[in-house]
């Protein structure tokens, strides 16, 4: 499994590739994604928790890792992450379990 630095570096490289070769529509979507996760009526911290649940339910491992990194940067505890995983499991069902396994491993690696 890639570590935090490897994942972030690869994500940055691929995002640059997309943005350097895309039209205005994709660039606008990327910009909207950045804006949505800023503090508003809901804090950026809560929005990252919501993003993590949605990513678990949608079973997107890259998205899960990204939101775990953001949650780590916002000082979420392992206990909070466990509750977020529980919400993702109850909403998404047992099909999310393989993704939660990988997510727990990535989270614990972030905290070593």
C-alpha positions as CSV (number, residue, x, y, z in Angstrom):
1,X,0.0,0.0,0.0
2,X,1.4,3.4,-0.9
3,X,2.3,5.6,2.1
4,X,1.0,9.1,2.6
5,X,3.8,10.8,0.6
6,X,3.6,8.4,-2.3
7,X,-0.2,8.7,-2.5
8,X,-0.1,12.5,-2.3
9,X,2.7,12.8,-4.9
10,X,0.9,10.5,-7.3
11,X,-2.4,12.3,-6.8
12,X,-0.7,15.7,-7.5
13,X,1.0,14.3,-10.6
14,X,-2.2,12.9,-12.0
15,X,-4.2,16.1,-11.2
16,X,-1.7,18.2,-13.0
17,X,-1.9,15.9,-16.0
18,X,-5.7,16.3,-16.0
19,X,-5.7,20.0,-15.5
20,X,-2.9,20.6,-18.1
21,X,-4.9,18.7,-20.7
22,X,-8.5,19.5,-19.9
23,X,-11.1,22.0,-20.9
24,X,-12.8,24.6,-18.8
25,X,-15.6,22.3,-17.7
26,X,-13.2,19.9,-15.9
27,X,-11.2,22.8,-14.4
28,X,-14.4,24.3,-13.1
29,X,-15.4,21.0,-11.5
30,X,-12.0,20.7,-9.8
31,X,-12.3,24.3,-8.6
32,X,-15.8,23.7,-7.2
33,X,-14.5,20.6,-5.4
34,X,-11.9,22.7,-3.7
35,X,-14.4,25.5,-2.7
36,X,-17.0,23.1,-1.3
37,X,-14.6,21.7,1.3
38,X,-13.8,25.1,2.8
39,X,-15.3,26.4,6.0
40,X,-18.9,27.6,5.7
41,X,-22.0,27.0,7.8
42,X,-20.4,23.6,8.2
43,X,-16.7,23.5,9.1
44,X,-14.1,22.0,6.8
45,X,-13.6,19.3,9.4
46,X,-17.3,18.2,9.2
47,X,-17.3,18.4,5.4
48,X,-14.3,16.0,5.3
49,X,-16.1,13.6,7.6
50,X,-19.1,13.7,5.2
51,X,-16.7,13.2,2.2
52,X,-15.2,10.2,3.9
53,X,-18.6,8.6,4.5
54,X,-19.7,9.3,0.9
55,X,-16.4,7.8,-0.4
56,X,-16.9,4.7,1.7
57,X,-20.4,4.3,0.4
58,X,-19.3,4.9,-3.2
59,X,-16.3,2.5,-2.6
60,X,-13.7,4.8,-4.0
61,X,-10.3,3.8,-2.4
62,X,-8.5,6.9,-3.7
63,X,-11.2,9.2,-2.4
64,X,-11.2,7.4,1.0
65,X,-7.4,7.9,1.2
66,X,-7.7,11.5,0.3
67,X,-10.4,12.2,2.9
68,X,-8.4,10.3,5.5
69,X,-5.4,12.6,4.8
70,X,-7.7,15.6,5.2
71,X,-9.2,14.2,8.4
72,X,-5.6,13.6,9.8
73,X,-4.7,17.2,8.9
74,X,-7.9,18.3,10.8
75,X,-6.8,16.3,13.9
76,X,-9.6,13.7,13.9
77,X,-9.0,11.0,16.5
78,X,-9.0,7.3,15.7
79,X,-12.3,7.1,17.7
80,X,-13.9,9.6,15.4
81,X,-12.7,7.7,12.4
82,X,-14.1,4.5,13.8
83,X,-17.5,6.2,14.1
84,X,-17.3,7.6,10.6
85,X,-16.5,4.1,9.3
86,X,-19.6,2.8,11.2
87,X,-21.8,5.4,9.5
88,X,-20.3,4.4,6.1
89,X,-20.9,0.7,6.9
90,X,-24.5,1.2,8.0
91,X,-25.3,3.3,5.0
92,X,-23.3,1.3,2.4
93,X,-23.8,-2.2,3.8
94,X,-21.4,-5.1,4.0
95,X,-20.0,-4.4,0.5
96,X,-18.0,-1.5,2.1
97,X,-16.1,-3.9,4.4
98,X,-13.2,-4.5,2.0
99,X,-12.8,-0.7,1.6
100,X,-13.0,-0.1,5.4
101,X,-10.3,-2.7,5.9
102,X,-7.9,-0.8,3.6
103,X,-9.0,2.5,5.1
104,X,-8.2,1.3,8.6
105,X,-4.8,0.2,7.5
106,X,-4.1,3.5,5.8
107,X,-5.4,5.5,8.8
108,X,-3.2,3.5,11.2
109,X,-0.2,4.0,8.9
110,X,-0.9,7.8,9.0
111,X,-0.7,7.6,12.8
112,X,2.5,5.7,13.2
